[in-house]
Amino acid sequence: MTLLLSSTLDRTLTQWVAERLAHPQPEWSWQLWCFEGVEARRAAEKMLSKQGIHARIRSAYKPLVHAVLEDLDTTALQSLHLHYPLHADAAPNRFMLEAYPLAAMLPPGVDLQMQAGQHTDSYTLALRYQDGHTQNLQVFAPNRSFHTAHGSSGITPCGWQQAQDAQGRTVHDAALQTDYEAAYAQALHAIEHHAWPQTEPFFGRLHIAMQLTGFEHEIAGTGETMSTPEAMHEDLYFSLLEHFQKLSGRAAGDRRLQPGQIVPDIRIAAQSHPLEQTSVGLQIHALALSEPLPTAPEGLPPAFFRPNSIEDAAFHAAQLQRAPSLAQMDALVQPLFAAYGSACQGQSVQGRPIAATYKKGSEHAVVLSGGQHANEISGVTGALRGALALAQQADSHFAYIPIENPDGYDLHQWYCDYAPQQMHHAARYTALGDDLAYRDHAPWYESALRRDAIAASGAQLHLSLHGYPAHEWTRPLSGYVPQGFDLWTIPKGFFLILRYRKDWQAQAEALAERVAQALLKVEGLPEYNRRQLALYQSHSGRQPFELRHGTPCSMQVDDNGLTPVSLITEFPDQTVVGDALVFAHTAQRAAVLAAYAAWQDIVQAR
């Protein structure tokens, strides 16, 4: 174990209040923007008010959404016309995305229009109410300039403070680095300036433990939760991938990078009063993969499965309301392996066994897999349910890999013990830190199994089940919109991606058409897709994909694919539990069965 950093940072809100109390200027009116929740901000305002100091403390994270929640009366609202700001170093729809999920927050029937405004730093709102009265206001969105690891420029939300005198003149107006920003900057600085080895991997596991005074706030009626610890997790993880890509001389976004396992461990500090905590704690350790992570708080009690048949396993899998543990998956797939054996076996980087089972039949083979990206949980259960259903078809012919990335899956389970409603992208890749489907050299570890399953079965179609964030994905300290993943920043329904060799385009097109048609029969799915697509289009202003029977689709030529055609399903599943997860893996199962059935006709006709 190597300690890279142990640091304590003063809490910005505590320090700022103390400064106002130490040097009171009652004739001034103050505003502060910081990364704190409404409860802490109101408590600080109240403390200052008791001393005759007027202050309004606002959120630097999603300022428009917080302004609507905290300052606007939307009761009897008839229309809201929003002009969002533009900036030369930001995508044209950057502030439109940051306004998400405004369209879902307003009462039914409200006429919402969002239009590009000026190159400025504020949103402009014009509201009209049913009784005819109107209201106009501006919402300041503080941002600062920054540069990415690879040298591009952008703007990113930041802390700010302003003051006006008794005549309303601005006497102070400047950015203020908050504890949230400073913790991120300190973590990056310590890691960037550490003397790493010259070659990948640079570490076994990089554990970044942070105790924040942040917040998690559910937005009623939208299914969205604003979470500063989740946002910090995402920012640290992807910023560090970008740093190590540069350190290795790789291009931005190169998924072959093998830095080691990056583990942001971001938690809200426990406190009995919203202003009790006065600091942010930060520790960074480089560990060997054999060294365990700190024990997480005990999560939900495990469910035990001992299915004695494929039918029994299918029944239990259909009831799963949270991601099964590795041990539970072993039990649920046991009837398949008992019936058909292990066609291929391997081992993960951390030494976990991994295997594929193979049912040989008279039909055209497919390979089915889940868990390439281990935080995409509906794909794991959906693939399991699909395999169990196919096994009950007499002539079916398929190979099945239950969890391609068991090391990432184990990390995801560790995260879910203390933060089950976060996206956990640090569990997305393998323990080497790469995307197993992009691994291009030995040792192959778990990435070999997909090739082996395709070779054993002779499959010409790979069904790879995935997911993406079920609520907004942001990186607030590095430009807000996730770099390289802007298509996935907000949900847009169940999404299909077809990758195919050029001479298999007709078959890929036919498969997309048949699966999209079949998905119309999944109870509730067409309505679900319509709702999500409407909200996506309201806040993105674009649609960079086609729709087939109401299902978003992307067709991509890939002449290097392991099979002539791959169908990748993407359900917005990260963070979902309960009935919502059952709905997600039910849709995934339907896609598997539809694709398998369609493929029999499509290949026969080729």
Secondary structure in CASP SS format (residue, H / E / C, confidence):
PFRMAT SS
TARGET T0000
AUTHOR 0000-0000-0000
METHOD secondary structure of the structure
MODEL  1
M C 1.00
T E 1.00
L E 1.00
L E 1.00
L E 1.00
S E 1.00
S E 1.00
T E 1.00
L E 1.00
D E 1.00
R C 1.00
T H 1.00
L H 1.00
T H 1.00
Q H 1.00
W H 1.00
V H 1.00
A H 1.00
E H 1.00
R H 1.00
L H 1.00
A H 1.00
H C 1.00
P C 1.00
Q C 1.00
P C 1.00
E C 1.00
W C 1.00
S E 1.00
W E 1.00
Q E 1.00
L E 1.00
W E 1.00
C E 1.00
F C 1.00
E C 1.00
G C 1.00
V H 1.00
E H 1.00
A H 1.00
R H 1.00
R H 1.00
A H 1.00
A H 1.00
E H 1.00
K H 1.00
M H 1.00
L H 1.00
S H 1.00
K C 1.00
Q C 1.00
G C 1.00
I C 1.00
H E 1.00
A E 1.00
R E 1.00
I E 1.00
R E 1.00
S E 1.00
A C 1.00
Y C 1.00
K C 1.00
P H 1.00
L H 1.00
V H 1.00
H H 1.00
A H 1.00
V H 1.00
L H 1.00
E H 1.00
D H 1.00
L C 1.00
D C 1.00
T C 1.00
T C 1.00
A C 1.00
L E 1.00
Q E 1.00
S E 1.00
L E 1.00
H E 1.00
L E 1.00
H E 1.00
Y E 1.00
P C 1.00
L C 1.00
H C 1.00
A C 1.00
D C 1.00
A C 1.00
A C 1.00
P C 1.00
N C 1.00
R H 1.00
F H 1.00
M H 1.00
L H 1.00
E H 1.00
A C 1.00
Y C 1.00
P C 1.00
L H 1.00
A H 1.00
A H 1.00
M H 1.00
L C 1.00
P C 1.00
P C 1.00
G C 1.00
V C 1.00
D E 1.00
L E 1.00
Q E 1.00
M E 1.00
Q E 1.00
A E 1.00
G C 1.00
Q C 1.00
H C 1.00
T C 1.00
D C 1.00
S E 1.00
Y E 1.00
T E 1.00
L E 1.00
A E 1.00
L E 1.00
R E 1.00
Y E 1.00
Q C 1.00
D C 1.00
G C 1.00
H C 1.00
T E 1.00
Q E 1.00
N E 1.00
L E 1.00
Q E 1.00
V E 1.00
F E 1.00
A C 1.00
P C 1.00
N E 1.00
R E 1.00
S E 1.00
F E 1.00
H E 1.00
T C 1.00
A C 1.00
H C 1.00
G C 1.00
S C 1.00
S E 1.00
G E 1.00
I E 1.00
T E 1.00
P E 1.00
C C 1.00
G C 1.00
W E 1.00
Q E 1.00
Q E 1.00
A E 1.00
Q E 1.00
D C 1.00
A C 1.00
Q C 1.00
G C 1.00
R C 1.00
T E 1.00
V E 1.00
H E 1.00
D E 1.00
A E 1.00
A E 1.00
L C 1.00
Q C 1.00
T C 1.00
D H 1.00
Y H 1.00
E H 1.00
A H 1.00
A H 1.00
Y H 1.00
A H 1.00
Q H 1.00
A H 1.00
L H 1.00
H H 1.00
A H 1.00
I H 1.00
E H 1.00
H C 1.00
H C 1.00
A C 1.00
W C 1.00
P C 1.00
Q C 1.00
T C 1.00
E C 1.00
P C 1.00
F C 1.00
F C 1.00
G C 1.00
R E 1.00
L E 1.00
H E 1.00
I E 1.00
A E 1.00
M E 1.00
Q E 1.00
L E 1.00
T C 1.00
G C 1.00
F C 1.00
E E 1.00
H E 1.00
E E 1.00
I E 1.00
A C 1.00
G C 1.00
T C 1.00
G C 1.00
E E 1.00
T E 1.00
M E 1.00
S E 1.00
T H 1.00
P H 1.00
E H 1.00
A H 1.00
M H 1.00
H H 1.00
E H 1.00
D H 1.00
L H 1.00
Y H 1.00
F H 1.00
S H 1.00
L H 1.00
L H 1.00
E H 1.00
H H 1.00
F H 1.00
Q H 1.00
K H 1.00
L H 1.00
S C 1.00
G C 1.00
R C 1.00
A C 1.00
A C 1.00
G C 1.00
D C 1.00
R C 1.00
R C 1.00
L C 1.00
Q C 1.00
P C 1.00
G C 1.00
Q E 1.00
I E 1.00
V E 1.00
P E 1.00
D E 1.00
I E 1.00
R E 1.00
I E 1.00
A C 1.00
A C 1.00
Q C 1.00
S C 1.00
H C 1.00
P C 1.00
L C 1.00
E C 1.00
Q C 1.00
T C 1.00
S E 1.00
V E 1.00
G E 1.00
L E 1.00
Q E 1.00
I E 1.00
H E 1.00
A E 1.00
L E 1.00
A C 1.00
L C 1.00
S C 1.00
E C 1.00
P C 1.00
L C 1.00
P C 1.00
T C 1.00
A C 1.00
P C 1.00
E C 1.00
G C 1.00
L C 1.00
P C 1.00
P C 1.00
A C 1.00
F C 1.00
F C 1.00
R C 1.00
P C 1.00
N C 1.00
S C 1.00
I H 1.00
E H 1.00
D H 1.00
A H 1.00
A H 1.00
F H 1.00
H H 1.00
A H 1.00
A H 1.00
Q C 1.00
L C 1.00
Q C 1.00
R C 1.00
A C 1.00
P C 1.00
S C 1.00
L H 1.00
A H 1.00
Q H 1.00
M H 1.00
D H 1.00
A H 1.00
L H 1.00
V H 1.00
Q H 1.00
P H 1.00
L H 1.00
F H 1.00
A H 1.00
A H 1.00
Y H 1.00
G C 1.00
S C 1.00
A C 1.00
C E 1.00
Q E 1.00
G E 1.00
Q E 1.00
S C 1.00
V C 1.00
Q C 1.00
G C 1.00
R C 1.00
P E 1.00
I E 1.00
A E 1.00
A E 1.00
T E 1.00
Y E 1.00
K E 1.00
K C 1.00
G C 1.00
S C 1.00
E C 1.00
H C 1.00
A C 1.00
V E 1.00
V E 1.00
L E 1.00
S E 1.00
G E 1.00
G C 1.00
Q C 1.00
H C 1.00
A C 1.00
N C 1.00
E C 1.00
I H 1.00
S H 1.00
G H 1.00
V H 1.00
T H 1.00
G H 1.00
A H 1.00
L H 1.00
R H 1.00
G H 1.00
A H 1.00
L H 1.00
A H 1.00
L H 1.00
A H 1.00
Q C 1.00
Q C 1.00
A C 1.00
D C 1.00
S C 1.00
H C 1.00
F E 1.00
A E 1.00
Y E 1.00
I E 1.00
P C 1.00
I C 1.00
E C 1.00
N C 1.00
P H 1.00
D H 1.00
G H 1.00
Y H 1.00
D H 1.00
L H 1.00
H H 1.00
Q H 1.00
W H 1.00
Y H 1.00
C H 1.00
D C 1.00
Y C 1.00
A C 1.00
P C 1.00
Q C 1.00
Q C 1.00
M C 1.00
H C 1.00
H H 1.00
A H 1.00
A H 1.00
R C 1.00
Y C 1.00
T C 1.00
A C 1.00
L C 1.00
G C 1.00
D C 1.00
D C 1.00
L H 1.00
A H 1.00
Y H 1.00
R C 1.00
D C 1.00
H C 1.00
A C 1.00
P C 1.00
W C 1.00
Y H 1.00
E H 1.00
S H 1.00
A H 1.00
L H 1.00
R H 1.00
R H 1.00
D H 1.00
A H 1.00
I H 1.00
A H 1.00
A H 1.00
S H 1.00
G C 1.00
A C 1.00
Q C 1.00
L E 1.00
H E 1.00
L E 1.00
S E 1.00
L E 1.00
H E 1.00
G E 1.00
Y E 1.00
P E 1.00
A C 1.00
H C 1.00
E C 1.00
W C 1.00
T C 1.00
R E 1.00
P C 1.00
L C 1.00
S C 1.00
G C 1.00
Y E 1.00
V C 1.00
P C 1.00
Q C 1.00
G C 1.00
F C 1.00
D H 1.00
L H 1.00
W H 1.00
T C 1.00
I C 1.00
P C 1.00
K C 1.00
G C 1.00
F C 1.00
F E 1.00
L E 1.00
I E 1.00
L E 1.00
R E 1.00
Y E 1.00
R C 1.00
K H 1.00
D H 1.00
W H 1.00
Q H 1.00
A H 1.00
Q H 1.00
A H 1.00
E H 1.00
A H 1.00
L H 1.00
A H 1.00
E H 1.00
R H 1.00
V H 1.00
A H 1.00
Q H 1.00
A H 1.00
L H 1.00
L C 1.00
K C 1.00
V C 1.00
E C 1.00
G C 1.00
L H 1.00
P H 1.00
E H 1.00
Y H 1.00
N H 1.00
R H 1.00
R H 1.00
Q H 1.00
L H 1.00
A H 1.00
L H 1.00
Y H 1.00
Q H 1.00
S H 1.00
H H 1.00
S H 1.00
G C 1.00
R C 1.00
Q C 1.00
P C 1.00
F C 1.00
E E 1.00
L E 1.00
R E 1.00
H C 1.00
G C 1.00
T E 1.00
P E 1.00
C E 1.00
S E 1.00
M E 1.00
Q E 1.00
V E 1.00
D C 1.00
D C 1.00
N C 1.00
G C 1.00
L C 1.00
T C 1.00
P C 1.00
V E 1.00
S E 1.00
L E 1.00
I E 1.00
T E 1.00
E E 1.00
F E 1.00
P E 1.00
D E 1.00
Q E 1.00
T C 1.00
V C 1.00
V C 1.00
G C 1.00
D H 1.00
A H 1.00
L H 1.00
V H 1.00
F H 1.00
A H 1.00
H H 1.00
T H 1.00
A H 1.00
Q H 1.00
R H 1.00
A H 1.00
A H 1.00
V H 1.00
L H 1.00
A H 1.00
A H 1.00
Y H 1.00
A H 1.00
A H 1.00
W H 1.00
Q H 1.00
D H 1.00
I H 1.00
V H 1.00
Q H 1.00
A H 1.00
R C 1.00
END
